[in-house]
Amino acid sequence: MRNIDKGAGTLNSIRAKGYVLVEIRSIVHSCRVARALLLVVGLASAVAPLSARGRKKHEDFGLGFSTEISAPENEVLQAVETVVDDGIIQGSFEYNKDKYIEKANGVGSSSLFPEWKDPGTVFYKVRTQVLAPANFEETRDEGTLAVRYVVQSRDPHRTILRIDAVFVEDFRRTAHASDGSVESAEFKDIQDHVDALELQKTEAQQSEKHRQEELARQALERKSEEDETVALASAQTSVQALEKHVEDLRRQAERVIKAPGAQLKSAPFHTASNLKSLDAGTEVVIVVATPYWYGIETEDGQHGWIHRDQLEPLP
């Protein structure tokens, strides 16, 4: 009883000092507020823009990318056109689950870059409404991401390629420089296409060389089998055989378009740019043969690529 009375007396004493209770309540309230603030900060960190995490140094941004490719200008142009039209921007993303930025479009110009006045062919690829893309300096808002490609011929066998990327916010119009990830990834894609073109060209040259060697060997064998007693008869036979062989070779090399609307491509890829549409029954000559694509020459002398399924032998 004495303990209870003592406790009651203490409580009465505290109640008599109202400011003590107010202070205690204030402390409890502050603790609750602090916990709530910590929760909000934690949620904000979880949804913070990807580009705000793992920041790089300021001097790592805005350097651009320039390199020399050991290939003629026309091959590099074909590769760049293919990459510009592929609909994606490599080396950046909006969310962790993404591998790259999709829904990009190749365009003729972009106001996000100053006008290019130096020699060379310029391409642009743009994606609008991008949310804080990764690998651009301090991005926190929605805006437009643009990539510029400049192709310059150095000599018949070497080409200079320059790539620059920038992100500009829609609201504040603030420009954010790239750390080079987009430029490097886009270059790798272009280099892969150039390597594929070079490989196909080398294979075509080797195939033609082997064909010529085989034809020469066959001709030499036929000549060695002839003798003087049947020279005239064998000559006549040889002419007939040669004409038949030429006709066979012609039929092997010539094809016709199966159906109307077949697209003549600038490179052996479905995403390559279209050169022209061919009508059904159009005769073409196969110049280069690969497992899936034929390099052909049309009747008017134009060269390009077409998928083998769109061709059929001469009737």
PyMOL commands that set and color helices and strands:
alter all, ss='L'
color gray80, all
select helices_A, chain A and resi 2-16+18-46+50-52+58-60+73-84+181-225+228-253+308-310
alter helices_A, ss='H'
color red, helices_A
select strands_A, chain A and resi 65-69+105-107+121-131+142-155+158-169+175-177+254-257+262-265+274-278+283-289+293-297+303-307+311-313
alter strands_A, ss='S'
color yellow, strands_A
deselect
rebuild
show_as cartoon
